[in-house]
Amino acid sequence: MGKLVLLSGERAKKELEEKQRIIAGLKELLARAECGDLKAICYASVDTDGQNVTLGILQDDKTGLHELIGLSQMLSDAILQSARD
């Protein structure tokens, strides 16, 4: 029984660390946007239930279509590479 409690505790700790990593990444993006260092963000997110996906682009009016296409391709490539790793 002690092993089950330990595994459950480790799983909860790992989930908390993963959540904190996501929050830290979003805070970093927000800070960069507030400083004016970003002009576009291309993103995809999956809800924890695995049933809902959010896709989007946030951009200023100076971002060109070619830049957005490049961002989307880079995002796709990064996801595929992550899946391979």
N, C-alpha and C positions, 0 to 999 in steps of 0.2 A: 504494500500500500504506500510505503514511503517513496518508492520510485515514481508512482503516478503523480504524487504531489510535486515532486521535484521536476518532472517533465512539464507539468502544467505551469509551474512557476517560471521555468526557462522559456516556455512558449510565450507567456505573458510579457516577460522581459524583452524578448526578441521583437514582439509586436510593438511594444512601446518605443524601442530603439528605431524601428522602421518608421513609425509615425513621426518621431522627432526629426528624423532625417528629411522626410518630406516637408515638414513645417519649416525647418532651417533653410531648405532650398527655396521655398516660396518666399520666405522673409528676405533672402538674399536678392531674389529677383525684384521684389518690391523696393528694396533699398536702392538698387541700381536704377529702377524706373524713376524713383523720386529724385535721384541725382541727375536725371536726364541722360543716363548712359545707354538707355534702350530706346529703339524706335519701333520695334516690332517683336512680338512673341507668338510663336506657333506652338500650340499645345494639344495634348490628348490626355484624358484622365479616365480611369475606370473606378467606379464605385466599389465599395467593399463587398457588396452583394454579388458582384460580377455580372449584373444584369444591365447596368446603365453605363454608357460611355459619353463623355463630353469632349467635343473637338472644337477648337476655335483658333482665331487669329485676333490678336490685339495689335493695332498699328496706328502710327500717326499718319497724317495726310501726305507725308513726303516719302513714304515707303513704296517702292515700285513693285509692280506685279512680278517681275523677274526675281526680285529679292524674296518675295513670299513663296514662289515656286521653289526656289533654292532651299529655303528654310524647311518646307514640307518634305523635300527629298532628303535633306540631312536628317530630319527627325525620323523618317522611315528607315534610313540606313542605320541610324543609331539603335533603333528598336530591334532590327534584324540582327545586328552585331551582339546586342545584349542577350538576345535569345540563343545565339550560337555559343556564347560564353557560358 
